[in-house]
Amino acid sequence: MKTTMHLPSVIKASLISTSILCSAGLQAAELDISVTNATKGIYFTPLLIAAHSADVHLFESGTNASAELKAMAEGGDISGLSSLASNAGAVVIENPASGILNPGVAATTSISTGNLDRLSVTAMLLPTNDGFVGLDSWVIPSTPGTYKIYLNSYDAGTEANDELAASMPNPPFITFGTGGTGVETTVTNDKVHIHPGNLGDTNPTGGVSDINSSAYRWLNPVAIMTVTVK
C-alpha cells in the first residue's frame, strides 16, 4: 500500500523560501570588467558603470536626455546619473580609471551584481559638445566566460555641435584652435542618437571649428569592453 506523506505548512513554506533563495543565488554574478579607450585622440571623462534591472536606464537612444545625462554629456559630471541608478537599486562603480581615460588605455574593475542582470556604461568624450561613450542595458550572460563588447559614441542631443572651445570643457591636455565660426548653430536632433563625429578643420585661427581634424576625429566603436563572468 502506497503511503502519502503530508508536510506541515511551516515546512512547505520553508522549502519554498529556500528554493527562492537558491534561485536568486544562482543569478548572482561576479564580474571582472575592462574598458579600453579605442580611439586615437579622444579622451574619456570618469566612467560610470552600473549593474541594474531591466527597467533602469542611464540613457536610451531615440529619447530626450535627462538632466542627469545632459550634465554628464556636456561636462563629464556623473554624480547625477550615479545617484539615479543607486536610488533605483543599481550597483554602481564610479571612476575606475581614477580620472581621465586616455586613448589606448584600459580601466579595470570588479563588480558583484547580485540578482541584477543588466550592465550599462557611460562617460563624456573630450573634445565634444555633448558626446559620450555608452552601453545601454547589456544583458549579463548567465554562462561563465569572457565576453567582448564594442561601445559606440552617442550624442545627447542637448547642445549644438558647434565645436567651439567656448562651448566645451577646456582641459590642459587638449589644444584648441581659435576663431572658429561654428559647425552648427542649433541642435539638429534633440534625441539621444549615434554621434556623427567631430568635423574639425586644420585652420588653428579660423575656419568653422576650433577642433583639429587631424587629432580629434574618430569612427565608431570608440571603446572595447571585456567582461569576465565568474
Backbone bond lengths (Angstrom), bond angles and torsions (degrees), N, CA, C in turn:
res aa  C-N    CA-C-N  psi(-1)  N-CA   C-N-CA  omega(-1)  CA-C   N-CA-C  phi
1 M - - - 1.463 - - 1.528 109.04 -
2 K 1.328 116.53 130.49 1.459 121.23 -178.64 1.517 110.10 -79.14
3 T 1.328 115.44 130.42 1.460 120.42 -179.70 1.518 109.71 -103.41
4 T 1.311 117.17 129.49 1.466 122.13 178.07 1.513 109.59 -99.53
5 M 1.334 116.46 126.00 1.461 120.47 -178.94 1.522 108.74 -97.93
6 H 1.302 116.99 126.82 1.465 122.52 179.71 1.521 109.16 -102.14
7 L 1.328 116.91 120.15 1.460 121.06 179.75 1.519 110.65 -82.32
8 P 1.304 117.75 138.08 1.470 120.01 173.90 1.518 110.16 -58.68
9 S 1.323 115.99 149.97 1.465 120.71 -176.50 1.518 112.21 -60.52
10 V 1.336 117.79 -32.74 1.465 120.67 -179.99 1.522 110.49 -64.35
11 I 1.365 115.67 -41.13 1.461 119.79 179.50 1.518 110.09 -67.68
12 K 1.354 116.51 -41.00 1.462 120.17 177.62 1.522 110.91 -58.23
13 A 1.327 115.88 -45.90 1.465 120.16 -179.60 1.517 110.95 -62.22
14 S 1.343 115.66 -38.64 1.454 120.10 179.67 1.520 111.22 -64.75
15 L 1.347 116.14 -42.22 1.459 120.33 179.28 1.521 111.61 -64.84
16 I 1.337 116.63 -40.25 1.462 120.85 178.71 1.519 110.29 -63.69
17 S 1.341 116.51 -44.32 1.464 120.57 179.77 1.515 110.92 -61.93
18 T 1.353 115.98 -42.20 1.460 119.98 179.06 1.514 110.86 -62.53
19 S 1.346 116.43 -40.47 1.460 121.02 179.06 1.517 111.27 -62.38
20 I 1.337 116.51 -42.24 1.464 120.76 179.51 1.517 110.61 -64.11
21 L 1.338 116.23 -43.67 1.457 120.04 -179.64 1.517 111.43 -64.11
22 C 1.333 116.47 -39.02 1.460 119.96 178.85 1.518 110.80 -65.33
23 S 1.348 116.27 -40.41 1.462 120.08 179.02 1.514 110.67 -62.66
24 A 1.347 116.12 -42.66 1.460 120.01 179.10 1.515 110.52 -63.67
25 G 1.356 115.57 -39.54 1.448 119.50 -179.87 1.512 112.01 -63.94
26 L 1.351 116.14 -35.35 1.454 120.07 179.73 1.517 111.84 -65.94
27 Q 1.335 116.76 -26.01 1.452 120.48 -178.91 1.529 112.25 -81.91
28 A 1.321 117.23 -18.78 1.459 120.31 -177.60 1.519 110.15 -63.52
29 A 1.331 116.08 144.32 1.464 120.03 -178.85 1.516 110.19 -138.98
30 E 1.318 114.80 138.83 1.456 122.20 170.65 1.525 106.78 -102.02
31 L 1.326 116.39 123.23 1.457 120.92 -175.90 1.524 111.30 -117.31
32 D 1.322 116.01 136.68 1.460 122.16 165.32 1.523 106.60 -103.70
33 I 1.323 116.88 127.37 1.463 121.59 -172.95 1.520 110.29 -124.54
34 S 1.326 115.31 135.39 1.462 121.74 173.55 1.522 108.23 -128.72
35 V 1.333 116.69 129.22 1.466 121.84 176.94 1.524 107.84 -118.44
36 T 1.338 116.49 119.49 1.464 121.98 -178.99 1.520 110.34 -107.80
37 N 1.315 116.57 128.72 1.462 121.98 172.87 1.528 107.05 -72.97
38 A 1.338 116.66 109.84 1.464 121.61 -173.06 1.526 113.35 -94.90
39 T 1.319 117.87 11.78 1.461 120.60 -177.71 1.528 111.32 -92.15
40 K 1.332 114.86 168.71 1.465 120.98 177.18 1.522 111.82 -83.63
41 G 1.347 117.06 -38.41 1.459 118.36 -173.04 1.511 115.67 -145.41
42 I 1.351 117.65 13.83 1.459 121.20 179.64 1.528 109.30 -98.71
43 Y 1.318 115.98 139.43 1.466 121.81 -178.22 1.530 109.91 -107.33
44 F 1.334 116.22 147.14 1.463 121.67 176.59 1.525 108.71 -104.31
45 T 1.327 116.38 132.31 1.462 120.33 170.11 1.532 107.95 -71.39
46 P 1.343 119.25 175.12 1.469 119.79 -178.21 1.532 113.45 -49.66
47 L 1.322 114.53 130.98 1.461 122.19 -178.68 1.524 111.72 -75.56
48 L 1.324 114.71 150.06 1.458 122.05 169.36 1.524 107.34 -122.51
49 I 1.323 116.45 122.99 1.461 122.76 177.92 1.523 107.64 -119.01
50 A 1.332 116.80 131.29 1.461 119.96 -176.97 1.522 110.80 -137.07
51 A 1.337 115.83 131.87 1.463 122.14 168.29 1.522 106.53 -98.44
52 H 1.321 116.95 130.90 1.464 119.22 -171.49 1.519 110.98 -154.62
53 S 1.321 115.70 176.90 1.460 121.68 177.68 1.526 110.02 -84.74
54 A 1.333 115.73 171.92 1.464 121.02 -173.27 1.524 113.47 -67.01
55 D 1.323 117.73 -20.38 1.466 120.03 -176.84 1.529 113.14 -92.81
56 V 1.323 117.46 7.81 1.466 121.91 -179.84 1.525 108.71 -111.69
57 H 1.337 116.60 136.94 1.464 121.43 178.64 1.523 109.84 -138.97
58 L 1.326 116.50 136.29 1.464 120.08 169.14 1.519 109.95 -77.08
59 F 1.331 115.97 -33.49 1.462 122.48 175.80 1.516 107.49 -159.44
60 E 1.336 116.11 162.55 1.460 122.05 175.07 1.522 109.18 -142.12
61 S 1.319 117.09 129.49 1.462 120.91 176.54 1.525 110.04 -61.02
62 G 1.336 115.46 142.20 1.456 120.38 177.00 1.509 114.74 82.82
63 T 1.334 117.54 5.81 1.464 121.09 178.40 1.526 109.17 -121.94
64 N 1.323 115.99 162.68 1.461 120.09 175.60 1.523 110.39 -71.37
65 A 1.301 115.85 141.34 1.460 120.81 179.11 1.522 110.55 -68.87
66 S 1.322 115.55 142.34 1.462 120.33 172.69 1.527 109.06 -73.36
67 A 1.326 115.98 166.63 1.468 119.77 176.74 1.525 110.32 -61.35
68 E 1.342 116.31 -34.41 1.462 120.83 -179.56 1.528 111.39 -70.15
69 L 1.333 116.63 -38.70 1.464 119.90 176.51 1.529 110.17 -67.41
70 K 1.318 116.83 -40.42 1.465 121.73 177.68 1.530 110.83 -57.39
71 A 1.338 116.16 -44.39 1.466 120.13 -179.51 1.521 111.44 -63.00
72 M 1.329 116.75 -37.51 1.460 120.20 177.99 1.521 110.92 -71.02
73 A 1.347 117.04 -46.56 1.462 121.36 -173.25 1.523 112.92 -70.96
74 E 1.335 117.88 -29.01 1.463 120.58 -178.40 1.523 113.38 -96.92
75 G 1.340 116.71 -22.76 1.461 118.13 -175.71 1.510 115.59 -138.09
76 G 1.343 117.36 0.45 1.462 119.93 178.32 1.513 115.05 78.14
77 D 1.331 118.04 12.53 1.462 122.10 -177.64 1.531 109.74 -86.56
78 I 1.338 117.37 108.08 1.466 121.46 -177.65 1.525 112.99 -93.70
79 S 1.320 118.32 -0.64 1.466 120.45 -173.11 1.524 112.62 -62.84
80 G 1.333 117.35 -40.12 1.460 119.99 -179.19 1.514 112.35 -66.37
81 L 1.336 117.00 -46.66 1.461 120.60 178.04 1.523 110.93 -63.34
82 S 1.322 116.47 -38.80 1.460 120.43 179.14 1.526 111.10 -62.25
83 S 1.321 116.41 -42.92 1.466 120.42 179.02 1.524 111.48 -66.01
84 L 1.336 116.66 -42.90 1.461 120.07 178.43 1.522 111.07 -58.76
85 A 1.325 115.89 -47.20 1.461 120.26 -178.54 1.525 111.07 -65.57
86 S 1.321 116.66 -45.44 1.467 120.41 -179.38 1.521 111.51 -61.47
87 N 1.324 116.70 -42.40 1.464 120.68 -179.93 1.524 112.24 -66.91
88 A 1.341 116.55 -20.87 1.465 121.04 177.80 1.528 111.73 -93.43
89 G 1.337 116.89 9.89 1.456 120.79 175.79 1.508 115.55 93.54
90 A 1.328 117.75 8.43 1.463 120.74 -178.97 1.525 111.08 -76.72
91 V 1.329 115.11 155.78 1.461 122.11 169.51 1.522 106.33 -98.43
92 V 1.324 116.87 122.54 1.459 121.58 -168.86 1.526 111.29 -117.94
93 I 1.324 115.32 137.08 1.467 122.54 170.85 1.522 107.39 -116.12
94 E 1.329 117.04 120.56 1.457 121.80 178.92 1.528 110.88 -105.02
95 N 1.324 115.51 134.04 1.457 123.11 167.80 1.535 114.12 54.48
96 P 1.331 118.50 55.40 1.472 119.76 179.78 1.525 113.90 -65.66
97 A 1.333 117.75 -18.23 1.469 120.66 178.09 1.525 112.15 -87.26
98 S 1.336 116.46 -2.97 1.475 121.70 -177.07 1.526 111.58 56.83
99 G 1.333 115.13 43.87 1.457 120.34 178.70 1.514 111.35 132.62
100 I 1.322 116.24 -148.61 1.461 122.60 -178.63 1.532 110.31 -69.13
101 L 1.346 115.79 137.66 1.464 120.64 174.14 1.526 107.87 -98.83
102 N 1.322 115.91 109.57 1.460 122.02 -175.22 1.527 111.88 -75.19
103 P 1.332 117.13 159.89 1.468 120.74 176.33 1.525 111.42 -55.09
104 G 1.332 115.91 133.94 1.454 121.27 177.28 1.510 115.59 80.81
105 V 1.323 117.71 -1.39 1.465 122.05 -176.12 1.528 109.86 -103.97
106 A 1.336 116.48 148.79 1.464 121.92 179.89 1.520 110.93 -111.60
107 A 1.325 115.71 146.04 1.459 122.86 171.01 1.519 107.56 -112.31
108 T 1.324 117.20 137.43 1.459 120.91 -178.12 1.518 110.47 -124.29
109 T 1.331 115.42 150.06 1.451 121.51 177.82 1.522 108.96 -161.27
110 S 1.313 116.04 171.04 1.465 122.13 175.33 1.519 108.26 -129.15
111 I 1.330 115.60 150.73 1.456 119.91 -177.70 1.522 109.59 -147.91
112 S 1.322 115.94 139.25 1.458 122.12 174.40 1.521 107.37 -102.25
113 T 1.331 116.83 117.70 1.461 120.57 -170.44 1.519 114.21 -89.37
114 G 1.339 118.26 -9.93 1.458 118.69 -175.02 1.516 109.75 60.84
115 N 1.337 117.08 -130.07 1.469 119.90 177.83 1.528 112.30 -100.10
116 L 1.332 117.05 17.31 1.464 121.69 178.40 1.526 109.31 -83.05
117 D 1.330 117.01 136.84 1.468 119.24 -170.06 1.526 114.79 -119.71
118 R 1.333 118.49 10.88 1.466 120.98 178.89 1.529 109.73 -125.78
119 L 1.332 114.77 152.78 1.460 120.81 -179.70 1.523 109.09 -132.96
120 S 1.330 116.25 132.81 1.463 121.73 178.13 1.523 109.81 -132.46
121 V 1.339 115.00 152.63 1.469 121.70 -177.86 1.521 108.33 -141.36
122 T 1.331 116.54 146.07 1.458 119.51 173.98 1.525 110.77 -158.89
123 A 1.337 115.21 152.69 1.467 123.51 173.57 1.521 107.67 -168.38
124 M 1.325 116.77 148.38 1.463 120.57 177.94 1.522 110.66 -71.42
125 L 1.334 115.89 149.14 1.460 122.62 173.88 1.526 109.38 -99.77
126 L 1.319 116.29 133.30 1.463 122.36 177.17 1.523 110.01 -118.20
127 P 1.354 119.15 132.19 1.461 126.52 0.28 1.531 111.90 -93.70
128 T 1.315 116.82 124.68 1.464 123.01 170.38 1.520 108.34 -147.64
129 N 1.329 115.54 166.40 1.466 120.00 174.83 1.525 111.31 -76.57
130 D 1.337 116.27 -50.85 1.469 120.09 -178.84 1.528 110.56 -151.00
131 G 1.325 115.22 41.36 1.459 120.60 179.86 1.518 111.16 -93.67
132 F 1.333 116.09 148.75 1.460 119.49 178.27 1.523 110.64 -150.96
133 V 1.324 115.22 153.34 1.454 121.04 171.31 1.522 106.87 -85.78
134 G 1.341 116.86 139.96 1.455 117.21 -175.34 1.517 114.44 -150.39
135 L 1.317 113.89 149.88 1.465 123.65 169.95 1.514 106.08 -135.79
136 D 1.332 116.39 123.92 1.466 121.05 -175.45 1.523 111.02 -112.02
137 S 1.328 115.91 109.26 1.466 123.00 168.43 1.529 113.98 56.43
138 W 1.316 116.33 49.71 1.464 120.89 172.96 1.521 108.69 -67.73
139 V 1.325 116.34 131.73 1.464 120.67 -178.36 1.529 109.45 -76.98
140 I 1.321 116.40 120.26 1.462 121.69 -179.30 1.528 109.15 -70.92
141 P 1.325 118.59 122.64 1.468 120.27 -179.12 1.530 111.87 -63.72
142 S 1.326 115.60 145.89 1.464 119.92 176.63 1.525 111.45 -85.38
143 T 1.330 116.96 -15.18 1.461 121.78 -179.92 1.525 110.19 -90.61
144 P 1.326 117.96 125.14 1.463 119.94 177.70 1.526 111.32 -57.89
145 G 1.320 115.83 145.86 1.458 120.78 -179.81 1.507 110.32 156.35
146 T 1.328 116.33 -177.80 1.460 122.57 179.59 1.519 109.34 -111.40
147 Y 1.325 115.80 129.59 1.458 122.33 -174.64 1.529 109.34 -124.83
148 K 1.340 116.24 142.12 1.462 121.66 -179.78 1.522 109.17 -116.00
149 I 1.334 116.40 130.63 1.462 122.04 -178.74 1.527 108.21 -127.37
150 Y 1.332 116.29 134.11 1.462 121.59 178.01 1.529 108.76 -98.12
151 L 1.325 116.32 127.83 1.461 122.04 -174.39 1.526 110.77 -104.56
152 N 1.325 115.29 134.44 1.460 121.70 178.82 1.524 111.88 -93.52
153 S 1.323 114.51 167.68 1.465 121.10 172.45 1.524 108.80 -95.08
154 Y 1.328 115.31 144.57 1.462 121.93 179.90 1.517 110.14 -126.03
155 D 1.323 114.75 155.56 1.464 123.20 173.83 1.524 106.55 -108.42
156 A 1.330 117.24 127.91 1.465 120.32 -177.48 1.522 112.69 -72.17
157 G 1.335 117.52 -17.02 1.458 120.33 -179.52 1.512 113.95 72.51
158 T 1.329 116.54 21.29 1.467 120.39 -176.15 1.519 113.64 -106.58
159 E 1.328 117.18 -11.54 1.463 120.42 -176.63 1.525 109.38 -147.42
160 A 1.323 116.08 141.13 1.464 120.14 176.95 1.524 109.95 -62.32
161 N 1.314 116.42 138.57 1.462 120.89 178.48 1.533 109.81 -82.40
162 D 1.331 114.66 69.43 1.470 118.03 -178.65 1.530 112.27 -79.47
163 E 1.343 116.72 -18.46 1.469 122.48 178.21 1.524 112.65 59.65
164 L 1.320 115.97 34.25 1.461 121.15 177.95 1.524 109.63 -103.26
165 A 1.316 116.06 140.39 1.463 121.26 -176.59 1.520 112.15 -56.99
166 A 1.325 116.80 -33.98 1.463 120.50 -178.20 1.527 112.52 -68.13
167 S 1.334 117.14 -16.59 1.465 121.18 -176.74 1.520 113.37 -101.49
168 M 1.324 117.37 0.28 1.461 121.43 -174.46 1.520 111.13 -129.82
169 P 1.337 117.66 158.16 1.466 119.00 170.37 1.525 109.98 -58.19
170 N 1.317 115.88 144.15 1.474 121.36 -177.39 1.525 111.35 -118.25
171 P 1.330 118.59 70.35 1.470 119.62 178.49 1.526 110.77 -68.58
172 P 1.322 118.08 154.24 1.469 120.86 -174.88 1.521 114.23 -67.48
173 F 1.329 117.96 -17.19 1.464 119.78 -177.60 1.530 112.88 -88.98
174 I 1.339 118.03 2.81 1.461 121.68 176.36 1.525 108.63 -116.40
175 T 1.330 116.25 130.40 1.464 121.70 179.13 1.522 109.30 -100.00
176 F 1.321 115.97 115.45 1.458 121.46 178.69 1.522 110.58 -97.52
177 G 1.336 114.76 152.52 1.444 120.20 168.75 1.522 109.70 -83.24
178 T 1.309 116.29 -173.41 1.467 121.88 178.38 1.526 108.97 -137.07
179 G 1.323 115.37 162.39 1.455 120.30 171.71 1.509 116.01 78.84
180 G 1.334 118.23 10.28 1.458 120.04 178.00 1.522 111.76 -66.85
181 T 1.322 116.68 149.07 1.465 120.74 -179.72 1.522 112.43 -91.41
182 G 1.335 116.99 -14.82 1.462 120.82 178.67 1.515 112.35 106.04
183 V 1.326 116.47 125.40 1.465 121.19 178.83 1.519 110.02 -70.74
184 E 1.332 117.05 -45.57 1.464 122.77 175.42 1.519 108.94 -125.81
185 T 1.310 115.83 152.51 1.468 120.07 175.78 1.522 111.90 -112.98
186 T 1.331 117.26 -16.85 1.464 121.68 178.55 1.525 109.34 -137.04
187 V 1.319 115.65 160.11 1.464 121.02 176.32 1.525 108.54 -72.53
188 T 1.323 117.01 125.01 1.466 120.74 -178.64 1.523 112.69 -95.20
189 N 1.324 117.34 -18.21 1.469 122.13 176.69 1.516 107.16 -145.68
190 D 1.341 116.89 109.76 1.463 120.09 -173.95 1.524 113.40 -91.58
191 K 1.333 117.13 13.46 1.464 121.65 174.78 1.530 109.09 -106.34
192 V 1.321 116.34 157.70 1.461 120.26 174.31 1.528 108.52 -64.42
193 H 1.330 116.72 128.82 1.461 120.66 -176.34 1.527 109.88 -152.55
194 I 1.326 115.72 166.62 1.463 120.06 176.76 1.527 109.22 -59.18
195 H 1.321 116.25 132.97 1.463 120.46 -176.60 1.530 110.37 -72.04
196 P 1.338 117.57 135.47 1.469 120.00 179.04 1.523 113.29 -74.70
197 G 1.332 117.16 -10.03 1.465 120.90 -177.87 1.515 111.53 91.77
198 N 1.325 115.69 160.69 1.465 119.89 175.31 1.525 109.88 -73.08
199 L 1.335 115.97 139.63 1.462 120.31 173.02 1.525 109.68 -81.76
200 G 1.333 115.39 -55.03 1.455 120.51 178.57 1.518 113.04 64.99
201 D 1.319 115.97 178.61 1.463 123.03 171.23 1.524 107.81 -160.41
202 T 1.305 117.27 -178.02 1.472 120.67 -178.30 1.523 112.44 -113.14
203 N 1.333 115.85 17.72 1.464 120.78 178.81 1.532 108.21 -99.73
204 P 1.329 118.98 108.72 1.468 120.40 -175.34 1.521 114.55 -74.53
205 T 1.334 117.90 -12.55 1.468 119.97 -177.33 1.525 112.03 -128.81
206 G 1.317 117.05 25.25 1.462 120.17 -179.77 1.508 110.25 -178.67
207 G 1.325 116.23 -146.40 1.455 120.32 -178.55 1.516 111.56 77.02
208 V 1.334 115.97 -163.07 1.465 120.17 -178.59 1.519 112.46 -95.51
209 S 1.339 117.45 -19.72 1.461 121.41 -172.61 1.520 111.09 -129.92
210 D 1.332 116.07 150.82 1.465 121.18 172.67 1.528 111.35 -94.99
211 I 1.333 116.77 8.21 1.461 122.18 -179.50 1.525 109.51 -103.42
212 N 1.308 116.33 132.58 1.461 121.93 178.47 1.529 109.23 -75.97
213 S 1.319 116.59 116.70 1.461 120.74 -175.22 1.524 113.04 -68.19
214 S 1.324 117.78 -22.27 1.466 119.93 179.65 1.523 112.01 -80.43
215 A 1.336 117.02 -14.38 1.467 120.40 -176.62 1.521 113.40 -111.94
216 Y 1.345 117.61 -32.20 1.462 119.46 -166.89 1.524 114.50 -124.95
217 R 1.324 116.70 32.19 1.458 119.70 170.68 1.526 108.56 -100.66
218 W 1.339 116.71 160.68 1.458 119.65 179.79 1.522 110.46 -155.80
219 L 1.321 114.90 164.65 1.455 123.63 171.17 1.522 108.02 -124.30
220 N 1.331 116.67 151.30 1.459 119.99 174.49 1.522 110.31 -74.00
221 P 1.338 117.88 149.49 1.463 127.82 -0.41 1.527 111.54 -79.50
222 V 1.339 115.65 158.39 1.458 119.97 -179.03 1.527 112.54 -104.93
223 A 1.326 116.93 -10.65 1.467 119.89 -179.82 1.520 109.96 -148.21
224 I 1.322 114.82 154.05 1.461 122.09 174.82 1.522 107.38 -122.03
225 M 1.318 115.66 123.81 1.463 120.39 178.95 1.527 109.32 -111.86
226 T 1.313 115.53 130.07 1.457 121.61 175.63 1.523 108.24 -111.49
227 V 1.328 116.05 126.08 1.463 121.87 -179.30 1.524 108.68 -119.91
228 T 1.313 116.06 122.49 1.461 121.00 174.57 1.519 108.43 -104.90
229 V 1.328 115.49 116.21 1.464 122.10 178.21 1.520 107.69 -92.98
230 K 1.315 116.45 121.32 1.469 120.47 -176.26 1.529 111.46 -92.34
